[in-house]
Amino acid sequence: MAESFFPAPNACSYSESSPDASPGASSCSCACRCWMPLGLLSVAFVIMVLFQVVQIVQDRENLKALAVQQAESLANIEKVRVQFGQLATGVARLAAQGNKNAQRVVDELRAAGVNGLEAAAKEPAPTPQEQPATDQPAAPTSN
């Protein structure tokens, strides 16, 4: 008969008084069978938890790096949006003054889905003191 993994209820008794047992020897086959799988399971669980912790830490660092890259991209996008808004406002003002090429550009922008050009054309043009400073140096003048 094949020996099962789980011992019979009375099979795990420690008997040092058996007639053929050497002095000081005890029956530990049940203890070995019970603790070995539990120990292996515990080690496997600890390894799995450590692996998951390492993965989570790496994912967190990757997300931090992506957030930094995304912040840089969003800053660049905002710069382009502001510049495009200023350009569209200027073109809309020219179109309101009757410039045919500017009117054609405004029509193309409307066809592309750009809104708010009418409001930009009605705003007064900023005076040189109100215009925002640009990153480019002023062109040298020759006297």
C-alpha positions as CSV (number, residue, x, y, z in Angstrom):
1,M,0.0,0.0,0.0
2,A,1.4,3.4,-1.0
3,E,2.2,5.8,1.8
4,S,0.1,9.0,1.7
5,F,1.4,12.5,2.3
6,F,-0.7,12.9,5.4
7,P,0.0,10.4,8.1
8,A,-2.6,8.4,9.9
9,P,-3.8,10.0,13.1
10,N,-1.7,7.7,15.4
11,A,1.3,7.5,13.1
12,C,3.1,10.6,14.4
13,S,3.6,9.4,17.9
14,Y,7.1,9.7,19.1
15,S,8.0,6.3,20.6
16,E,11.4,5.9,22.2
17,S,10.3,2.7,24.0
18,S,10.0,0.4,20.9
19,P,12.0,-2.8,21.4
20,D,14.1,-2.5,18.2
21,A,14.8,1.3,18.5
22,S,18.3,2.3,19.5
23,P,18.6,4.3,22.7
24,G,17.9,8.0,22.2
25,A,16.4,7.6,18.7
26,S,12.9,8.9,18.1
27,S,10.5,8.6,15.2
28,C,10.6,12.0,13.4
29,S,9.4,11.0,9.9
30,C,6.1,12.8,10.6
31,A,7.8,16.0,11.7
32,C,10.0,16.0,8.6
33,R,7.1,15.4,6.3
34,C,5.0,18.2,7.9
35,W,7.6,20.9,8.2
36,M,9.5,20.5,4.9
37,P,6.6,21.6,2.6
38,L,5.6,24.3,5.0
39,G,9.2,25.7,5.0
40,L,9.4,25.5,1.3
41,L,6.1,27.3,0.9
42,S,7.2,30.0,3.4
43,V,10.5,30.6,1.4
44,A,8.6,30.7,-1.9
45,F,6.2,33.3,-0.4
46,V,9.0,35.5,0.9
47,I,10.7,35.4,-2.5
48,M,7.5,36.3,-4.3
49,V,6.8,39.2,-1.9
50,L,10.4,40.5,-2.4
51,F,10.0,40.3,-6.1
52,Q,6.8,42.2,-6.0
53,V,8.3,44.9,-3.9
54,V,11.2,45.3,-6.3
55,Q,8.8,45.5,-9.2
56,I,6.7,48.2,-7.5
57,V,9.7,50.3,-6.7
58,Q,10.9,50.1,-10.3
59,D,7.5,51.0,-11.6
60,R,7.3,54.0,-9.2
61,E,10.7,55.3,-10.4
62,N,9.6,54.8,-14.0
63,L,6.4,56.8,-13.4
64,K,8.4,59.6,-11.7
65,A,10.6,59.8,-14.8
66,L,7.6,59.9,-17.1
67,A,6.0,62.6,-15.1
68,V,9.1,64.8,-15.4
69,Q,9.1,64.2,-19.2
70,Q,5.4,64.9,-19.4
71,A,5.8,68.2,-17.5
72,E,8.5,69.3,-19.9
73,S,6.3,68.5,-22.9
74,L,3.3,70.2,-21.4
75,A,5.4,73.4,-20.9
76,N,6.4,73.3,-24.5
77,I,2.9,72.7,-25.6
78,E,1.7,75.7,-23.6
79,K,4.4,77.9,-25.3
80,V,3.3,76.8,-28.7
81,R,-0.4,77.4,-27.8
82,V,0.3,80.9,-26.7
83,Q,2.4,81.7,-29.8
84,F,-0.3,80.2,-32.1
85,G,-2.9,82.3,-30.3
86,Q,-0.9,85.5,-30.8
87,L,-0.3,84.6,-34.4
88,A,-4.0,83.8,-35.0
89,T,-5.0,87.1,-33.3
90,G,-2.7,89.1,-35.5
91,V,-4.0,87.4,-38.7
92,A,-7.6,87.9,-37.5
93,R,-6.9,91.6,-37.0
94,L,-5.5,91.9,-40.5
95,A,-8.5,90.1,-41.9
96,A,-10.8,92.5,-40.1
97,Q,-8.9,95.4,-41.8
98,G,-9.6,93.9,-45.2
99,N,-6.4,92.0,-46.0
100,K,-7.4,89.3,-48.6
101,N,-4.6,86.9,-47.7
102,A,-5.4,87.1,-44.0
103,Q,-9.1,86.5,-44.8
104,R,-8.1,83.4,-46.7
105,V,-5.9,82.2,-43.7
106,V,-8.8,82.9,-41.3
107,D,-11.2,80.9,-43.5
108,E,-8.7,78.0,-43.5
109,L,-8.3,78.2,-39.7
110,R,-12.1,78.1,-39.3
111,A,-12.3,75.1,-41.6
112,A,-9.6,73.4,-39.4
113,G,-11.8,74.0,-36.4
114,V,-10.0,77.0,-34.8
115,N,-12.5,79.1,-32.8
116,G,-12.4,82.5,-31.3
117,L,-11.0,84.4,-34.3
118,E,-13.9,86.9,-34.3
119,A,-13.3,87.9,-30.7
120,A,-9.6,88.2,-31.4
121,A,-10.2,90.5,-34.3
122,K,-12.5,92.8,-32.3
123,E,-9.9,93.3,-29.5
124,P,-7.8,96.4,-29.8
125,A,-4.2,95.9,-30.9
126,P,-1.8,96.1,-27.9
127,T,0.4,99.1,-27.7
128,P,4.2,98.5,-27.7
129,Q,4.4,98.9,-23.9
130,E,1.7,96.1,-23.5
131,Q,3.3,93.6,-25.8
132,P,5.0,90.7,-24.1
133,A,8.7,90.6,-24.2
134,T,10.1,87.9,-26.5
135,D,13.1,85.7,-26.1
136,Q,14.7,87.1,-29.3
137,P,16.9,90.2,-29.1
138,A,15.8,93.3,-31.0
139,A,17.3,93.7,-34.5
140,P,20.1,96.2,-34.6
141,T,19.3,99.5,-36.3
142,S,21.8,101.2,-38.6
143,N,22.1,105.0,-38.3
